[in-house]
Amino acid sequence: MKIVIVGAGDVGKYLCKVLSEDGHSVTLIESDEATVTEVEENLDVRVVKGNGASAKHLTLAGAQSCDYLIAMTQHDQLNIVSCAIASKLGARKTIARVHDLVYTDTELFNYQRHFNLDILINPEALTAVELAKYIRNPARFVVEDFARGQIELQEIEISKNAKVANKPLKDLVLPNGLKIGYVESNGVLTVPTASTELKAGDKVTILGSPEILLKNAHLFSEEISSEVLRIVLYGATETSVALIRRLNNNRFKIRVIEPNLQKCKTLAEQFPNVTVINGSATSLRLLEEEQIGSIDYFVACTKDDEENVMTCLQAKKLGAKHVELVINKPDYEQVIQNISGFLNITSAASPRKSSVAEIRKYITNKDYLIAGSLKNGDIEFIEVKVSENSWGEGKPLHQLNMPPATIIAAIVDDKNNAKVPGANDIINANDRLIIILEKKNVRQVVDMFIEQ
């Protein structure tokens, strides 16, 4: 496919490399002379030196006929303007990188709709999703997350004395927003029916928002603890803010250590329930005073990779149960990943890799996206946008009559709010559906929601 990328920072440059290696025709718009020379010498992409918010330079790059225009500079406004102009010129899809959460907040104004932006990517929010997975689910295996982490699919093994054990599903009273997807018993994966009984040792995949799953996981396994987890974040960065939002639950007691006093004041005003400490986690004395050795998670989220690594090692040495960190520099990513086991690091997340992985989901010539798979690809997770006048539009779920083993896991509305639907929920035009189904039935199901 024909792809135009605006901006060759760490994320944009890596995106150029990955997409060109995937076989796409990539053109880069970059204003910095030294970066232009570096990209031309090292990557198999066409480069246009210029302003990504200029209709002239966008046209020179071929935005008017491209399949995807992806704006990845450090400046939100430039990215939005670039995508808006490219859309008017004729780009089929646009993707804008944004840092400021104001552009994704649709309560007062829908920036995405107003500027006709197809997709907004926030690297820090995506990184927070990766970090939060391990904190929220220490005893479970997160199979997948959908809608930027708003919906999770988890796998839990039924314990001997679980509340759901040895009862048919029709007799279970599960909370709204929680759905049982598949049951694996003796290695056989099936979609349960009303008469299915869950047995000890069975593995079930459950769907719901992280909060609902966290609150109700004890129904499936008595071994899952509901104790309060003590978490310390180092650095009042965008990633920390996004992570605090994702851990908005009474089960998590959060403290933030930040050297900059003004950032401390801003964060404390924004999150009154979070304890903010002005200081540096590189100080052994401060870590000891804050009793880091007794916490459950230490997460280093600063922009300085060396400090992230060293503070994690120090926290682990003092006795912190788990440590996580953010990796910002491309040169460090592979090294840290390779030695994370040796250093006993629970998770190392990269904004660059998280962003590119998210974008690659959307780069497809199909009329749906493939979000993941189970059982060696026999079962797929797909995302499809409901067309006006499609067969499924306006119908409640119970009237869809979909193939066996097909589950609508989530509905994401045009404001990007996601929920696990019930049988009476209506499918509306422009909804995005997350569907779990057997690979052989993908085309049949997609055609229900695409205008023919």
One Martini backbone bead per residue (centre of mass of N, CA, C, O) as a GRO file, in nm:
protein
  452
    1MET     BB    1   0.101   0.033   0.010
    2LYS     BB    2   0.035   0.382   0.032
    3ILE     BB    3   0.261   0.576   0.242
    4VAL     BB    4   0.248   0.864   0.458
    5ILE     BB    5   0.503   1.027   0.654
    6VAL     BB    6   0.515   1.251   0.936
    7GLY     BB    7   0.799   1.236   1.069
    8ALA     BB    8   1.150   1.152   1.211
    9GLY     BB    9   1.146   1.032   1.468
   10ASP     BB   10   1.155   0.759   1.649
   11VAL     BB   11   0.875   0.664   1.548
   12GLY     BB   12   0.879   0.743   1.245
   13LYS     BB   13   1.136   0.586   1.168
   14TYR     BB   14   1.040   0.307   1.258
   15LEU     BB   15   0.791   0.304   1.075
   16CYS     BB   16   0.939   0.313   0.810
   17LYS     BB   17   1.092   0.049   0.846
   18VAL     BB   18   0.857  -0.150   0.896
   19LEU     BB   19   0.676  -0.083   0.641
   20SER     BB   20   0.894  -0.138   0.425
   21GLU     BB   21   0.942  -0.437   0.520
   22ASP     BB   22   0.629  -0.507   0.456
   23GLY     BB   23   0.600  -0.370   0.142
   24HIS     BB   24   0.562  -0.074   0.143
   25SER     BB   25   0.499   0.249   0.016
   26VAL     BB   26   0.724   0.500   0.136
   27THR     BB   27   0.670   0.840   0.249
   28LEU     BB   28   0.865   1.118   0.366
   29ILE     BB   29   0.815   1.399   0.586
   30GLU     BB   30   1.094   1.634   0.635
   31SER     BB   31   1.272   1.925   0.770
   32ASP     BB   32   1.538   1.792   0.852
   33GLU     BB   33   1.836   1.758   0.702
   34ALA     BB   34   1.983   1.534   0.866
   35THR     BB   35   1.744   1.332   0.867
   36VAL     BB   36   1.715   1.303   0.565
   37THR     BB   37   1.995   1.182   0.516
   38GLU     BB   38   1.969   0.937   0.705
   39VAL     BB   39   1.724   0.804   0.568
   40GLU     BB   40   1.838   0.781   0.278
   41GLU     BB   41   2.085   0.592   0.374
   42ASN     BB   42   1.899   0.360   0.558
   43LEU     BB   43   1.624   0.376   0.392
   44ASP     BB   44   1.343   0.242   0.191
   45VAL     BB   45   1.264   0.564   0.118
   46ARG     BB   46   1.087   0.839   0.042
   47VAL     BB   47   1.189   1.193   0.037
   48VAL     BB   48   1.042   1.496   0.171
   49LYS     BB   49   1.136   1.822   0.202
   50GLY     BB   50   0.930   1.959   0.468
   51ASN     BB   51   0.595   2.050   0.537
   52GLY     BB   52   0.331   1.862   0.677
   53ALA     BB   53   0.121   2.134   0.663
   54SER     BB   54   0.159   2.134   0.351
   55ALA     BB   55   0.001   2.101   0.057
   56LYS     BB   56   0.245   2.090  -0.125
   57HIS     BB   57   0.408   1.861   0.023
   58LEU     BB   58   0.180   1.654   0.027
   59THR     BB   59   0.157   1.634  -0.282
   60LEU     BB   60   0.452   1.549  -0.337
   61ALA     BB   61   0.401   1.278  -0.158
   62GLY     BB   62   0.091   1.169  -0.228
   63ALA     BB   63  -0.170   1.219  -0.042
   64GLN     BB   64  -0.408   1.217  -0.263
   65SER     BB   65  -0.333   0.874  -0.309
   66CYS     BB   66  -0.326   0.753  -0.037
   67ASP     BB   67  -0.397   0.521   0.212
   68TYR     BB   68  -0.186   0.657   0.430
   69LEU     BB   69  -0.174   0.915   0.681
   70ILE     BB   70   0.110   0.968   0.908
   71ALA     BB   71   0.133   1.166   1.201
   72MET     BB   72   0.461   1.182   1.406
   73THR     BB   73   0.510   1.422   1.556
   74GLN     BB   74   0.554   1.630   1.850
   75HIS     BB   75   0.304   1.794   1.720
   76ASP     BB   76  -0.027   1.800   1.742
   77GLN     BB   77  -0.119   2.028   1.549
   78LEU     BB   78   0.036   1.932   1.302
   79ASN     BB   79  -0.096   1.654   1.280
   80ILE     BB   80  -0.387   1.750   1.244
   81VAL     BB   81  -0.347   1.931   0.995
   82SER     BB   82  -0.223   1.721   0.811
   83CYS     BB   83  -0.470   1.526   0.812
   84ALA     BB   84  -0.686   1.727   0.718
   85ILE     BB   85  -0.558   1.792   0.444
   86ALA     BB   86  -0.526   1.504   0.335
   87SER     BB   87  -0.828   1.440   0.336
   88LYS     BB   88  -0.903   1.664   0.129
   89LEU     BB   89  -0.709   1.553  -0.099
   90GLY     BB   90  -0.762   1.199  -0.060
   91ALA     BB   91  -0.704   1.037   0.172
   92ARG     BB   92  -0.821   0.745   0.300
   93LYS     BB   93  -0.633   0.759   0.566
   94THR     BB   94  -0.588   0.883   0.910
   95ILE     BB   95  -0.301   0.940   1.142
   96ALA     BB   96  -0.268   1.074   1.476
   97ARG     BB   97  -0.042   1.208   1.692
   98VAL     BB   98  -0.115   1.240   2.050
   99HIS     BB   99  -0.071   1.379   2.381
  100ASP     BB  100  -0.309   1.546   2.440
  101LEU     BB  101  -0.612   1.470   2.599
  102VAL     BB  102  -0.801   1.688   2.472
  103TYR     BB  103  -0.831   1.535   2.183
  104THR     BB  104  -0.991   1.272   2.331
  105ASP     BB  105  -1.205   1.462   2.451
  106THR     BB  106  -1.574   1.454   2.398
  107GLU     BB  107  -1.748   1.627   2.594
  108LEU     BB  108  -1.719   1.921   2.433
  109PHE     BB  109  -1.526   1.809   2.186
  110ASN     BB  110  -1.480   1.666   1.853
  111TYR     BB  111  -1.189   1.655   1.696
  112GLN     BB  112  -1.196   1.408   1.513
  113ARG     BB  113  -1.453   1.488   1.356
  114HIS     BB  114  -1.390   1.783   1.271
  115PHE     BB  115  -1.101   1.685   1.122
  116ASN     BB  116  -1.126   1.401   0.997
  117LEU     BB  117  -1.017   1.168   1.188
  118ASP     BB  118  -0.962   0.831   1.212
  119ILE     BB  119  -0.690   0.826   1.403
  120LEU     BB  120  -0.570   0.811   1.743
  121ILE     BB  121  -0.236   0.844   1.891
  122ASN     BB  122  -0.108   0.747   2.226
  123PRO     BB  123   0.185   0.646   2.349
  124GLU     BB  124   0.143   0.673   2.660
  125ALA     BB  125  -0.125   0.518   2.680
  126LEU     BB  126  -0.018   0.252   2.558
  127THR     BB  127   0.197   0.207   2.774
  128ALA     BB  128   0.001   0.196   3.015
  129VAL     BB  129  -0.146  -0.058   2.926
  130GLU     BB  130   0.097  -0.247   2.954
  131LEU     BB  131   0.158  -0.193   3.258
  132ALA     BB  132  -0.135  -0.253   3.378
  133LYS     BB  133  -0.169  -0.552   3.325
  134TYR     BB  134   0.021  -0.657   3.557
  135ILE     BB  135  -0.111  -0.512   3.798
  136ARG     BB  136  -0.415  -0.621   3.760
  137ASN     BB  137  -0.287  -0.936   3.665
  138PRO     BB  138  -0.093  -1.136   3.848
  139ALA     BB  139  -0.289  -1.424   3.830
  140ARG     BB  140  -0.318  -1.369   3.521
  141PHE     BB  141  -0.392  -1.407   3.168
  142VAL     BB  142  -0.360  -1.182   2.918
  143VAL     BB  143  -0.468  -1.212   2.601
  144GLU     BB  144  -0.640  -0.934   2.557
  145ASP     BB  145  -0.693  -0.604   2.416
  146PHE     BB  146  -0.939  -0.345   2.374
  147ALA     BB  147  -0.987  -0.031   2.308
  148ARG     BB  148  -0.729   0.069   2.458
  149GLY     BB  149  -0.811  -0.113   2.732
  150GLN     BB  150  -1.130  -0.116   2.794
  151ILE     BB  151  -1.100  -0.420   2.701
  152GLU     BB  152  -1.084  -0.755   2.831
  153LEU     BB  153  -0.917  -1.073   2.784
  154GLN     BB  154  -0.932  -1.351   3.004
  155GLU     BB  155  -0.756  -1.614   3.173
  156ILE     BB  156  -0.912  -1.865   3.385
  157GLU     BB  157  -0.886  -2.089   3.647
  158ILE     BB  158  -1.083  -2.308   3.796
  159SER     BB  159  -1.155  -2.353   4.111
  160LYS     BB  160  -1.276  -2.570   4.337
  161ASN     BB  161  -1.443  -2.321   4.515
  162ALA     BB  162  -1.590  -2.179   4.312
  163LYS     BB  163  -1.890  -2.012   4.251
  164VAL     BB  164  -1.915  -2.139   3.940
  165ALA     BB  165  -1.896  -2.422   4.019
  166ASN     BB  166  -2.118  -2.670   3.920
  167LYS     BB  167  -2.280  -2.469   3.722
  168PRO     BB  168  -2.499  -2.359   3.523
  169LEU     BB  169  -2.512  -2.071   3.342
  170LYS     BB  170  -2.823  -2.013   3.391
  171ASP     BB  171  -2.756  -1.988   3.724
  172LEU     BB  172  -2.588  -1.744   3.673
  173VAL     BB  173  -2.496  -1.422   3.824
  174LEU     BB  174  -2.386  -1.188   3.619
  175PRO     BB  175  -2.260  -0.905   3.553
  176ASN     BB  176  -2.272  -0.637   3.391
  177GLY     BB  177  -2.010  -0.659   3.144
  178LEU     BB  178  -1.993  -0.979   3.166
  179LYS     BB  179  -1.827  -1.241   2.972
  180ILE     BB  180  -1.834  -1.561   2.842
  181GLY     BB  181  -1.658  -1.716   2.597
  182TYR     BB  182  -1.456  -1.960   2.671
  183VAL     BB  183  -1.395  -2.320   2.705
  184GLU     BB  184  -1.136  -2.520   2.859
  185SER     BB  185  -1.145  -2.883   2.830
  186ASN     BB  186  -0.908  -3.100   2.790
  187GLY     BB  187  -0.809  -2.906   2.534
  188VAL     BB  188  -1.105  -2.807   2.468
  189LEU     BB  189  -1.262  -2.563   2.266
  190THR     BB  190  -1.560  -2.381   2.372
  191VAL     BB  191  -1.889  -2.274   2.349
  192PRO     BB  192  -2.105  -2.200   2.573
  193THR     BB  193  -2.398  -2.292   2.725
  194ALA     BB  194  -2.658  -2.290   2.943
  195SER     BB  195  -2.566  -2.603   3.038
  196THR     BB  196  -2.292  -2.534   3.118
  197GLU     BB  197  -2.031  -2.662   3.323
  198LEU     BB  198  -1.802  -2.558   3.555
  199LYS     BB  199  -1.481  -2.685   3.619
  200ALA     BB  200  -1.226  -2.781   3.775
  201GLY     BB  201  -0.959  -2.669   3.553
  202ASP     BB  202  -1.091  -2.492   3.386
  203LYS     BB  203  -1.077  -2.262   3.111
  204VAL     BB  204  -1.158  -1.914   3.098
  205THR     BB  205  -1.294  -1.659   2.899
  206ILE     BB  206  -1.313  -1.317   2.986
  207LEU     BB  207  -1.527  -1.025   2.955
  208GLY     BB  208  -1.423  -0.677   3.011
  209SER     BB  209  -1.360  -0.450   3.209
  210PRO     BB  210  -1.109  -0.410   3.424
  211GLU     BB  211  -1.294  -0.346   3.667
  212ILE     BB  212  -1.490  -0.588   3.646
  213LEU     BB  213  -1.277  -0.811   3.655
  214LEU     BB  214  -1.148  -0.733   3.924
  215LYS     BB  215  -1.420  -0.759   4.096
  216ASN     BB  216  -1.498  -1.081   3.968
  217ALA     BB  217  -1.265  -1.300   3.974
  218HIS     BB  218  -1.351  -1.459   4.240
  219LEU     BB  219  -1.572  -1.639   4.103
  220PHE     BB  220  -1.337  -1.830   3.959
  221SER     BB  221  -1.106  -1.758   4.190
  222GLU     BB  222  -0.986  -1.792   4.520
  223GLU     BB  223  -0.675  -1.706   4.460
  224ILE     BB  224  -0.763  -1.420   4.417
  225SER     BB  225  -0.669  -1.123   4.521
  226SER     BB  226  -0.803  -0.819   4.720
  227GLU     BB  227  -0.570  -0.664   4.785
  228VAL     BB  228  -0.389  -0.398   4.843
  229LEU     BB  229  -0.191  -0.210   4.621
  230ARG     BB  230   0.141  -0.091   4.618
  231ILE     BB  231   0.235   0.209   4.436
  232VAL     BB  232   0.526   0.335   4.256
  233LEU     BB  233   0.600   0.633   4.085
  234TYR     BB  234   0.845   0.757   3.850
  235GLY     BB  235   0.728   1.032   3.735
  236ALA     BB  236   0.540   1.316   3.594
  237THR     BB  237   0.420   1.186   3.334
  238GLU     BB  238   0.214   1.090   3.086
  239THR     BB  239   0.230   0.793   3.170
  240SER     BB  240   0.151   0.830   3.465
  241VAL     BB  241  -0.124   0.956   3.416
  242ALA     BB  242  -0.239   0.717   3.251
  243LEU     BB  243  -0.194   0.505   3.479
  244ILE     BB  244  -0.373   0.631   3.694
  245ARG     BB  245  -0.633   0.607   3.526
  246ARG     BB  246  -0.613   0.283   3.504
  247LEU     BB  247  -0.594   0.280   3.848
  248ASN     BB  248  -0.908   0.353   3.921
  249ASN     BB  249  -0.888   0.204   4.232
  250ASN     BB  250  -0.909   0.102   4.563
  251ARG     BB  251  -0.683  -0.124   4.528
  252PHE     BB  252  -0.498   0.133   4.463
  253LYS     BB  253  -0.196   0.263   4.604
  254ILE     BB  254  -0.061   0.581   4.518
  255ARG     BB  255   0.272   0.691   4.438
  256VAL     BB  256   0.472   0.991   4.362
  257ILE     BB  257   0.791   1.060   4.222
  258GLU     BB  258   0.923   1.409   4.197
  259PRO     BB  259   1.158   1.661   4.138
  260ASN     BB  260   0.940   1.859   4.038
  261LEU     BB  261   0.746   2.081   4.202
  262GLN     BB  262   0.534   2.172   3.991
  263LYS     BB  263   0.449   1.886   3.908
  264CYS     BB  264   0.348   1.805   4.184
  265LYS     BB  265   0.121   2.014   4.207
  266THR     BB  266  -0.035   1.935   3.953
  267LEU     BB  267  -0.086   1.635   4.028
  268ALA     BB  268  -0.229   1.684   4.303
  269GLU     BB  269  -0.470   1.840   4.175
  270GLN     BB  270  -0.560   1.611   3.974
  271PHE     BB  271  -0.487   1.383   4.224
  272PRO     BB  272  -0.596   1.367   4.544
  273ASN     BB  273  -0.546   1.036   4.595
  274VAL     BB  274  -0.247   1.108   4.543
  275THR     BB  275   0.078   1.067   4.641
  276VAL     BB  276   0.321   1.336   4.649
  277ILE     BB  277   0.680   1.336   4.595
  278ASN     BB  278   0.956   1.544   4.650
  279GLY     BB  279   1.197   1.380   4.446
  280SER     BB  280   1.453   1.123   4.413
  281ALA     BB  281   1.495   0.780   4.323
  282THR     BB  282   1.820   0.795   4.340
  283SER     BB  283   1.766   0.803   4.644
  284LEU     BB  284   1.816   0.586   4.893
  285ARG     BB  285   1.695   0.739   5.130
  286LEU     BB  286   1.413   0.784   5.009
  287LEU     BB  287   1.340   0.487   4.961
  288GLU     BB  288   1.358   0.411   5.259
  289GLU     BB  289   1.150   0.618   5.370
  290GLU     BB  290   0.924   0.487   5.159
  291GLN     BB  291   0.932   0.177   5.172
  292ILE     BB  292   1.001   0.009   4.902
  293GLY     BB  293   1.035  -0.289   5.015
  294SER     BB  294   0.691  -0.310   5.060
  295ILE     BB  295   0.607  -0.305   4.776
  296ASP     BB  296   0.460  -0.417   4.473
  297TYR     BB  297   0.518  -0.152   4.280
  298PHE     BB  298   0.772  -0.030   4.054
  299VAL     BB  299   0.752   0.264   3.832
  300ALA     BB  300   0.948   0.380   3.564
  301CYS     BB  301   0.853   0.705   3.380
  302THR     BB  302   1.075   0.846   3.261
  303LYS     BB  303   1.295   0.998   3.011
  304ASP     BB  304   1.524   0.835   3.169
  305ASP     BB  305   1.666   0.533   3.127
  306GLU     BB  306   1.887   0.518   3.343
  307GLU     BB  307   1.700   0.582   3.581
  308ASN     BB  308   1.502   0.354   3.540
  309VAL     BB  309   1.699   0.122   3.582
  310MET     BB  310   1.833   0.200   3.856
  311THR     BB  311   1.571   0.228   4.028
  312CYS     BB  312   1.474  -0.061   3.985
  313LEU     BB  313   1.719  -0.205   4.108
  314GLN     BB  314   1.696  -0.069   4.382
  315ALA     BB  315   1.406  -0.159   4.452
  316LYS     BB  316   1.463  -0.462   4.432
  317LYS     BB  317   1.686  -0.472   4.649
  318LEU     BB  318   1.486  -0.363   4.881
  319GLY     BB  319   1.195  -0.552   4.797
  320ALA     BB  320   1.036  -0.520   4.561
  321LYS     BB  321   0.830  -0.728   4.392
  322HIS     BB  322   0.793  -0.519   4.145
  323VAL     BB  323   0.923  -0.410   3.818
  324GLU     BB  324   0.893  -0.119   3.604
  325LEU     BB  325   0.951   0.019   3.262
  326VAL     BB  326   1.059   0.280   3.053
  327ILE     BB  327   1.148   0.295   2.702
  328ASN     BB  328   1.292   0.545   2.483
  329LYS     BB  329   1.542   0.422   2.356
  330PRO     BB  330   1.616   0.231   2.088
  331ASP     BB  331   1.901   0.114   2.184
  332TYR     BB  332   1.766  -0.023   2.458
  333GLU     BB  333   1.538  -0.220   2.404
  334GLN     BB  334   1.678  -0.498   2.344
  335VAL     BB  335   1.857  -0.510   2.592
  336ILE     BB  336   1.636  -0.503   2.811
  337GLN     BB  337   1.474  -0.743   2.706
  338ASN     BB  338   1.711  -0.956   2.732
  339ILE     BB  339   1.763  -0.875   3.065
  340SER     BB  340   1.497  -0.882   3.234
  341GLY     BB  341   1.524  -1.160   3.370
  342PHE     BB  342   1.795  -1.110   3.513
  343LEU     BB  343   1.674  -0.835   3.655
  344ASN     BB  344   1.370  -0.880   3.737
  345ILE     BB  345   1.166  -0.766   3.517
  346THR     BB  346   0.837  -0.753   3.449
  347SER     BB  347   0.836  -0.471   3.267
  348ALA     BB  348   0.905  -0.333   2.928
  349ALA     BB  349   0.810  -0.024   2.789
  350SER     BB  350   0.738   0.115   2.453
  351PRO     BB  351   0.621   0.378   2.277
  352ARG     BB  352   0.721   0.296   1.999
  353LYS     BB  353   0.616  -0.001   1.986
  354SER     BB  354   0.322   0.052   2.064
  355SER     BB  355   0.254   0.236   1.824
  356VAL     BB  356   0.330   0.049   1.587
  357ALA     BB  357   0.149  -0.187   1.665
  358GLU     BB  358  -0.116  -0.027   1.640
  359ILE     BB  359  -0.087   0.068   1.343
  360ARG     BB  360  -0.063  -0.215   1.204
  361LYS     BB  361  -0.363  -0.290   1.245
  362TYR     BB  362  -0.461  -0.065   1.018
  363ILE     BB  363  -0.278  -0.192   0.793
  364THR     BB  364  -0.521  -0.252   0.546
  365ASN     BB  365  -0.723  -0.397   0.266
  366LYS     BB  366  -0.941  -0.455   0.443
  367ASP     BB  367  -1.281  -0.436   0.600
  368TYR     BB  368  -1.090  -0.526   0.842
  369LEU     BB  369  -0.953  -0.613   1.158
  370ILE     BB  370  -0.673  -0.772   1.314
  371ALA     BB  371  -0.626  -0.820   1.673
  372GLY     BB  372  -0.616  -1.148   1.690
  373SER     BB  373  -0.555  -1.477   1.855
  374LEU     BB  374  -0.637  -1.830   1.877
  375LYS     BB  375  -0.531  -2.132   1.834
  376ASN     BB  376  -0.334  -2.082   1.586
  377GLY     BB  377  -0.576  -1.901   1.430
  378ASP     BB  378  -0.871  -2.029   1.441
  379ILE     BB  379  -0.914  -1.778   1.628
  380GLU     BB  380  -1.047  -1.449   1.590
  381PHE     BB  381  -0.986  -1.098   1.615
  382ILE     BB  382  -1.214  -0.847   1.516
  383GLU     BB  383  -1.265  -0.532   1.333
  384VAL     BB  384  -1.579  -0.357   1.264
  385LYS     BB  385  -1.752  -0.124   1.069
  386VAL     BB  386  -2.062   0.004   1.064
  387SER     BB  387  -2.285   0.036   0.816
  388GLU     BB  388  -2.499   0.186   0.641
  389ASN     BB  389  -2.745  -0.040   0.545
  390SER     BB  390  -2.682  -0.280   0.683
  391TRP     BB  391  -2.801  -0.571   0.803
  392GLY     BB  392  -2.716  -0.513   1.122
  393GLU     BB  393  -2.844  -0.253   1.139
  394GLY     BB  394  -3.063  -0.197   1.418
  395LYS     BB  395  -2.991  -0.457   1.571
  396PRO     BB  396  -3.007  -0.686   1.794
  397LEU     BB  397  -2.818  -0.944   1.891
  398HIS     BB  398  -3.051  -1.172   1.900
  399GLN     BB  399  -3.102  -1.121   1.565
  400LEU     BB  400  -2.835  -1.210   1.400
  401ASN     BB  401  -2.758  -1.507   1.350
  402MET     BB  402  -2.484  -1.630   1.401
  403PRO     BB  403  -2.239  -1.819   1.402
  404PRO     BB  404  -2.090  -2.037   1.562
  405ALA     BB  405  -1.859  -1.911   1.784
  406THR     BB  406  -1.982  -1.611   1.806
  407ILE     BB  407  -1.851  -1.298   1.948
  408ILE     BB  408  -1.947  -0.995   2.088
  409ALA     BB  409  -1.724  -0.824   2.286
  410ALA     BB  410  -1.757  -0.524   2.151
  411ILE     BB  411  -1.866  -0.178   2.171
  412VAL     BB  412  -1.774   0.111   1.973
  413ASP     BB  413  -1.829   0.425   1.963
  414ASP     BB  414  -1.794   0.754   1.825
  415LYS     BB  415  -1.647   0.819   2.129
  416ASN     BB  416  -1.480   0.559   2.230
  417ASN     BB  417  -1.687   0.383   2.378
  418ALA     BB  418  -1.681   0.084   2.571
  419LYS     BB  419  -1.864  -0.239   2.557
  420VAL     BB  420  -2.030  -0.510   2.685
  421PRO     BB  421  -2.278  -0.675   2.542
  422GLY     BB  422  -2.607  -0.748   2.518
  423ALA     BB  423  -2.883  -0.892   2.370
  424ASN     BB  424  -3.032  -0.583   2.350
  425ASP     BB  425  -2.827  -0.453   2.192
  426ILE     BB  426  -2.762  -0.208   1.954
  427ILE     BB  427  -2.672  -0.173   1.620
  428ASN     BB  428  -2.479   0.093   1.491
  429ALA     BB  429  -2.380   0.321   1.301
  430ASN     BB  430  -2.021   0.341   1.344
  431ASP     BB  431  -1.971   0.111   1.490
  432ARG     BB  432  -1.736  -0.087   1.670
  433LEU     BB  433  -1.656  -0.430   1.636
  434ILE     BB  434  -1.571  -0.693   1.856
  435ILE     BB  435  -1.483  -1.013   1.718
  436ILE     BB  436  -1.525  -1.358   1.798
  437LEU     BB  437  -1.397  -1.616   1.572
  438GLU     BB  438  -1.393  -1.823   1.324
  439LYS     BB  439  -1.205  -1.798   1.048
  440LYS     BB  440  -1.417  -1.926   0.842
  441ASN     BB  441  -1.643  -1.677   0.929
  442VAL     BB  442  -1.554  -1.388   0.860
  443ARG     BB  443  -1.698  -1.307   0.596
  444GLN     BB  444  -1.989  -1.354   0.685
  445VAL     BB  445  -1.986  -1.147   0.922
  446VAL     BB  446  -1.887  -0.889   0.786
  447ASP     BB  447  -2.131  -0.872   0.576
  448MET     BB  448  -2.343  -0.778   0.796
  449PHE     BB  449  -2.175  -0.473   0.835
  450ILE     BB  450  -2.148  -0.431   0.523
  451GLU     BB  451  -2.207  -0.259   0.256
  452GLN     BB  452  -2.317  -0.394  -0.068
   0.00000   0.00000   0.00000
